[in-house]
Amino acid sequence: MAGTLFFFGLLRLQGKLETIKSPASIVSLELAHDAQSVEEITTTWDQQGMTSRAKTNIWIDFLFIPFYVMLFYTLCGSISVRMKGFSAKLGVLLAFGSLIAGLFDVLENILMLFSLNGHYNNFTALLTTFFATAKFTLLLLAVLYILPWGIRVLVLRVIHK
């Protein structure tokens, strides 16, 4: 968990990439669904000397991926073994979903590095957006599982002590 928090904080501090064309920082590039949007973001970053920072942010993200993936995998898996029925099965699925989210993040990062080097088109922009959206969706589902069921597991643990 400490590694996840460390890299999350580092990415936030290092990745100050907000502009009019990228109000959500690097997430704006992740969700730029067409070549025109990618061009507007990358051109703005080039003009403001931010391309190097964006590339560094993506390379740091490669280091972040194993930490957050293992955190979500462990939390979902740990909760699922304490559950029965559908809740247990769902936790296992979401644990593996966390691994898939990490793979999608790697593919998204590779595509963004290509974009920052001028190699993009409508298809690669759409593919980047697909991987980013799928990653965020899988992680959101994991959080929505972890919060209520994790609290339940903790409460039951306290009650039974």
C-alpha angles and dihedrals in degrees: 000000000000091000091050092051092044095053093041089055093044092051091050093048097041097039102067094151102140115141135147088271094043107037091157093050113223090355087068089063092043090056098037096122100190140039093252092057091047090049093050092051097043093044091051091048091048092050092049095044093246101122094092090050090050092051091048089050091055092048090051088050089059087061091046095053099075091049098052093038093054091044093054093039091052095044095048092043094046092050093045094057088056093052135070134220122352094358091056093047092046091053091053091049092049091047089057089041087061090057090050090049088056091052090049089050091053091051091045091051092050090051092048091051088053089049092051088053092053097259106124143109137172092283096051091045091051091046091051090051091048093053092045093048093046090048093050091046094051092047093047090052089051091051091048088054097043098050102056099028093041091053089048091052091049094047092049090048091054093045093051096049 
